[in-house]
Amino acid sequence: MSFATCDLCDANEDKLAAGTLHVLPPIFASFGRRQAFAGPVKTLKVFEDNVMVRAALEAPGDGHVLVVDGGGSLRCALVGGNLGQLAEKNGWAGILVNGCVRDALELNACDVGIRALATHPQRSFRKGAGDAGIKVGIAGVAVHPGDWIYADVDGVLVSRTPL
């Protein structure tokens, strides 16, 4: 799949105006070998707990993008090198984390696209709390299961339908 988010915005100004296509604020750092990735969304809402993140990435990704609403916490990491390797092994197109990641060098070796707010060396707690398959809010944008994420070096788009 070859695309440019700039071109997608230009070609879909009507969807931007209608609110079915959104551009996320430029707050995400890029990790992983895939600078560009796209796919349908699966969602998680967790807070400083990555048990559900691991469980999701252990399942077949089938080209999906896992969107993890970690509440924007900058106090620990929700994804690290081992989870990046799981994402690659299980066919995930990418991971978008509204929170932190760790093991940046290991993540950058994985053939998956990853966007996160920052890095943090501390791992998360492991209680198993959270929700899957629900609407989440990422930087003021509602993201629903089944939406589409398009990410490249210029930004991240959320679309209600494939573009």
Secondary structure, 3 states (H helix, E strand, C coil): CCCCHHHHHHHCHHHHHHCCEEECCCCCEEECCCCCEEEEEEEEECCCECHHHHHHHHCCCCCCEEEEECCCCCCCEEECHHHHHHHHHCCCCEEEEEEEECCHHHHHCCCCEEEEEEECCCECECCCCCEECCCEEECCEEECCCCEEEEECCEEEEECCCC
